[in-house]
Amino acid sequence: MTRPNDPADDRVVVVGGGLSGIATALGAALHGRSATVFEAAGLLGGAAAYSGGQVWVGASHVAAREGIEDDLDRAERYVRDIARRHPELLDDQAMRRWLATAPEAIRYWEQAGAVSWTVIRGLADYHAEADGALASGRYLTSRPFQGSALGPWRARLRVSPYFRTGTTYEDMFARGRRGTTTAGPPGGDVLTLGAGLVAQFLARALREEGVEIQLQARVTELLRDSAGQVVGARAETAAGPVERFGPVVLATSSFDWNPALVRDLLGLSPEDFGSLAPDSVRGDGIMLARAVGGAVARIPATCVPMVPGWRLPDGTVANGPEYAMPHAMIVDGSGRRFCNDSYWVDLVPRALDPADRHLPFFLVVDEQHHRKYGLGSVPPGAEYPAGLMTTAPTLRELGRALGVDGQQLEATAARFSEHAERGEDPDFGRGSIGFVNQFSGDPAHRPNPVLGPVSEPPFHGLRLLLVGTGIGCSGVHADADGHVLDESGAVIPRLYAVGSCAATTTFGSGYNSGMALSRGLTLAYLVAAELGGYLPESHGSAGDPRLVQMADGQEGGHHLSRLLHGQLVRRHDEVIQAGVARIGAVQPVGVCDPRTISPVHQAHRRGLVEPAVLLHPAVPGRPRCHHPHMNRARMPGQDDRADPPQDDPAGGSGELPERGLRRQPELVLVVEIDTRHLQAEQRLGLGRADQQPERERLSELVAGLRRGDGHRQLFGHRGRDGPVHEGHVQLTG
Ligand SMILES: Cc1cc2nc3c(=O)[nH]c(=O)nc-3n(C[C@H](O)[C@H](O)[C@H](O)COP(=O)(O)OP(=O)(O)OC[C@H]3O[C@@H](n4cnc5c(N)ncnc54)[C@H](O)[C@@H]3O)c2cc1C
């Protein structure tokens, strides 16, 4: 297939309109690129809109402004500690990139007006015992948001069936999560938790002219050029196929609704697995990536966040905190408990332990549980609908009806109840996990919010499923920056993965609630920055004069950008391997084509080159780029007074400064090529037809270098609106 020559078609093509996809499109637009979001469903928001909206970030500015002390080192110790079961699954670089970039990303999104953050106070990290754990301060969520602000798009946003609309964590902790779901219908249209978070990003994205959103547009194919390179995507819509061209970002979440992938990657059959995610989350990202050579990284099912849920008589799946509330326990077919049954983190690895599986397993509650809490849509004390629960006057009879050893069930309940009265579980530690007690328990129940005897007849039980939440853990193999990798570990050019469609090698075998959305927003930030040409602060120390932010995508610079992109970036791995020792970028005045930073960025990230080399002095008095996450690098002698004000500390104005950037004609690029590997250029000779002049120019340059025409070659290019751009290629080695 051929690609249109019109550069306007070079947009960012985002596959999936959940949180990560919307954020990526927004980020790209804020960096001056157009973006199309293809969303397969009729509603936006994906699993993120169904979620609790918890975003786990260490050492965030939000925690700091709320007076909570944390630091990145501590957060890293925590992540390492909880991932220690399988250190081989942890991609160290991805983990560190995420941890270091997440605080910057969430600050950026707030300053962009895409969200207003608050700390979920009093919610502890899952593993209080782990090195670096914090009792409160790492879970962020968005402040409540008025749904009406979305205008007509409000009707196109998912709202969670698992949390009552408008519920805040303050409510939840005061009344208990179950208490909020059984409360009456909400007044008004205040959006909170996951729906509120997505709504804020969506509202902000809708203000960007460059963002196009297509609903009911399932991407079924990635488009490639004659060289096999990804150049866009095709979606199926009611009106026929729609194609968009540009780099593609997969944001399709996990594979919950693809039984073949569930069987392959989790080893679970439909009898034992269900999902809380929307049914449009069906592993398309994996299939699309695979079709162009993308690899899948596997994480064992024993590490995957899945919660106990149950199938309703109509076949749908439900879940709630009821299994973790007092007067409930979980047993396997032998009638024994096998885990801390209030805590999926303990339940999943034990239930799926290949050496000692505990499938199927069952929820058993007593009449106190029924009376106080009900189940799902069944209010406290109301009759369970036919086919939902099995009820019996004794535990022995209940066991028989469920296919569980009833005699053992009685013995299990007796021991459980004796200790539960005292708020203890010496066998499995139920009641000892702060997160569970706070998020799932009954705050009114004493002495422990998740422990109460299972002793009052009649008894009720049902078979449980493991229920996915749009975090498959296995997924598209991507590197620390969201580049999709092939089986050999090489980057597939122009293909990215953000959010939960990317395998969670970032956390390895450890997971803490909030990490999915945190990583989604961080990868969205990184990928959008790269596509927009920015170098996030976390990629270099602010003020380091070797790393200078490039900014603004303006027409003049595009020629040089294309030159570098066409010839170098598209094949950057090959180039780097082939010997481009250093690709430097010099931006003394801060405004030039954004994409030109990418060679520096890419090479630097891989640790294969030195950071960008800066050779050019600043030009005092020139307007500098102003951007919230711009490196505050100063060239020697640069006049800071010329700077416009930096970050808006109040945040949320929504007017990103880069919108106001003026066209700045001058640009200097430094490309250092290791002469020992000049043959690299020949292998690069790709370039699009419309880039012929640039390609020739680069060829001439390299040829000149080969001939030994001086150590340095200068070249220039006159942009459409006149300014002269300069670059030079410099020899090293
Ligand atoms: C009840 C619940 C509570 C949760 N709570 C939390 C929490 O508090 N914190 C946390 O971090 N995580 C939580 N999660 C998990 C989290 O919501 C998901 O991991 C996250 O939403 C994934 O975000 P995403 O942007 O990758 O994908 P999603 O938000 O799921 O969006 C993916 C989108 O891609 C679309 N799509 C799929 N295939 C295609 C295609 N071929 N073409 C076009 N579009 C396509 C889908 O329709 C969907 O809209 C929770 C999940 C659930 C279900």
The ligand as an SDF file (V2000), in Angstrom:
LIG
                    3D

 53 58  0  0  0  0  0  0  0  0999 V2000
  -13.8570   -2.4470   38.2110 C   0  0  0  0  0  0  0  0  0  0  0  0
  -12.4520   -2.0650   37.8660 C   0  0  0  0  0  0  0  0  0  0  0  0
  -11.7090   -1.3100   38.7690 C   0  0  0  0  0  0  0  0  0  0  0  0
  -10.3980   -0.9640   38.4540 C   0  0  0  0  0  0  0  0  0  0  0  0
   -9.7370   -0.1220   39.2900 N   0  0  0  0  0  0  0  0  0  0  0  0
   -8.5030    0.2990   38.9490 C   0  0  0  0  0  0  0  0  0  0  0  0
   -7.8560    1.3000   39.7250 C   0  0  0  0  0  0  0  0  0  0  0  0
   -8.4140    1.8770   40.6560 O   0  0  0  0  0  0  0  0  0  0  0  0
   -6.5970    1.6490   39.3660 N   0  0  0  0  0  0  0  0  0  0  0  0
   -5.9480    1.0720   38.2970 C   0  0  0  0  0  0  0  0  0  0  0  0
   -4.7980    1.4280   38.0360 O   0  0  0  0  0  0  0  0  0  0  0  0
   -6.5810    0.1700   37.5180 N   0  0  0  0  0  0  0  0  0  0  0  0
   -7.8440   -0.2030   37.8050 C   0  0  0  0  0  0  0  0  0  0  0  0
   -8.4870   -1.0660   36.9750 N   0  0  0  0  0  0  0  0  0  0  0  0
   -7.8020   -1.5490   35.7620 C   0  0  0  0  0  0  0  0  0  0  0  0
   -7.7650   -0.4420   34.7180 C   0  0  0  0  0  0  0  0  0  0  0  0
   -9.0190    0.1600   34.6220 O   0  0  0  0  0  0  0  0  0  0  0  0
   -7.3410   -0.9390   33.3300 C   0  0  0  0  0  0  0  0  0  0  0  0
   -6.1570   -1.6470   33.3880 O   0  0  0  0  0  0  0  0  0  0  0  0
   -7.1420    0.3040   32.4570 C   0  0  0  0  0  0  0  0  0  0  0  0
   -8.3960    0.8990   32.2410 O   0  0  0  0  0  0  0  0  0  0  0  0
   -6.5300    0.0590   31.1840 C   0  0  0  0  0  0  0  0  0  0  0  0
   -6.4930    1.3300   30.5570 O   0  0  0  0  0  0  0  0  0  0  0  0
   -6.2490    1.4370   29.0340 P   0  0  0  0  0  0  0  0  0  0  0  0
   -6.2790    2.8510   28.6690 O   0  0  0  0  0  0  0  0  0  0  0  0
   -5.0810    0.6200   28.6920 O   0  0  0  0  0  0  0  0  0  0  0  0
   -7.4890    0.6720   28.4090 O   0  0  0  0  0  0  0  0  0  0  0  0
   -9.0660    0.8860   28.5660 P   0  0  0  0  0  0  0  0  0  0  0  0
   -9.3620    1.9980   29.4880 O   0  0  0  0  0  0  0  0  0  0  0  0
   -9.6580   -0.4150   28.8890 O   0  0  0  0  0  0  0  0  0  0  0  0
   -9.4380    1.2940   27.1040 O   0  0  0  0  0  0  0  0  0  0  0  0
   -9.2190    0.4360   26.0130 C   0  0  0  0  0  0  0  0  0  0  0  0
  -10.1690    0.8310   24.9180 C   0  0  0  0  0  0  0  0  0  0  0  0
   -9.7300    0.2670   23.6890 O   0  0  0  0  0  0  0  0  0  0  0  0
  -10.8790   -0.0610   22.9370 C   0  0  0  0  0  0  0  0  0  0  0  0
  -10.5020   -1.0180   21.9080 N   0  0  0  0  0  0  0  0  0  0  0  0
  -10.1410   -2.3020   22.0870 C   0  0  0  0  0  0  0  0  0  0  0  0
   -9.8400   -2.8510   20.8890 N   0  0  0  0  0  0  0  0  0  0  0  0
  -10.0000   -1.8880   19.9540 C   0  0  0  0  0  0  0  0  0  0  0  0
   -9.8270   -1.8340   18.5490 C   0  0  0  0  0  0  0  0  0  0  0  0
   -9.4280   -2.8930   17.8340 N   0  0  0  0  0  0  0  0  0  0  0  0
  -10.0840   -0.6870   17.9000 N   0  0  0  0  0  0  0  0  0  0  0  0
  -10.4880    0.4030   18.5820 C   0  0  0  0  0  0  0  0  0  0  0  0
  -10.6800    0.4120   19.9160 N   0  0  0  0  0  0  0  0  0  0  0  0
  -10.4170   -0.7140   20.5980 C   0  0  0  0  0  0  0  0  0  0  0  0
  -11.8300   -0.5930   23.9830 C   0  0  0  0  0  0  0  0  0  0  0  0
  -13.1510   -0.5710   23.5090 O   0  0  0  0  0  0  0  0  0  0  0  0
  -11.5900    0.3580   25.1480 C   0  0  0  0  0  0  0  0  0  0  0  0
  -12.4660    1.4430   25.1150 O   0  0  0  0  0  0  0  0  0  0  0  0
   -9.8120   -1.4130   37.2460 C   0  0  0  0  0  0  0  0  0  0  0  0
  -10.5750   -2.1440   36.3320 C   0  0  0  0  0  0  0  0  0  0  0  0
  -11.8860   -2.4590   36.6240 C   0  0  0  0  0  0  0  0  0  0  0  0
  -12.6930   -3.2090   35.5930 C   0  0  0  0  0  0  0  0  0  0  0  0
  1  2  1  0
  2  3  1  0
  2 52  2  0
  3  4  2  0
  4  5  1  0
  4 50  1  0
  5  6  2  0
  6  7  1  0
  6 13  1  0
  7  8  2  0
  7  9  1  0
  9 10  1  0
 10 11  2  0
 10 12  1  0
 12 13  2  0
 13 14  1  0
 14 15  1  0
 14 50  1  0
 15 16  1  0
 16 17  1  0
 16 18  1  0
 18 19  1  0
 18 20  1  0
 20 21  1  0
 20 22  1  0
 22 23  1  0
 23 24  1  0
 24 25  2  0
 24 26  1  0
 24 27  1  0
 27 28  1  0
 28 29  2  0
 28 30  1  0
 28 31  1  0
 31 32  1  0
 32 33  1  0
 33 34  1  0
 33 48  1  0
 34 35  1  0
 35 36  1  0
 35 46  1  0
 36 37  1  0
 36 45  1  0
 37 38  2  0
 38 39  1  0
 39 40  1  0
 39 45  2  0
 40 41  1  0
 40 42  2  0
 42 43  1  0
 43 44  2  0
 44 45  1  0
 46 47  1  0
 46 48  1  0
 48 49  1  0
 50 51  2  0
 51 52  1  0
 52 53  1  0
M  END
$$$$
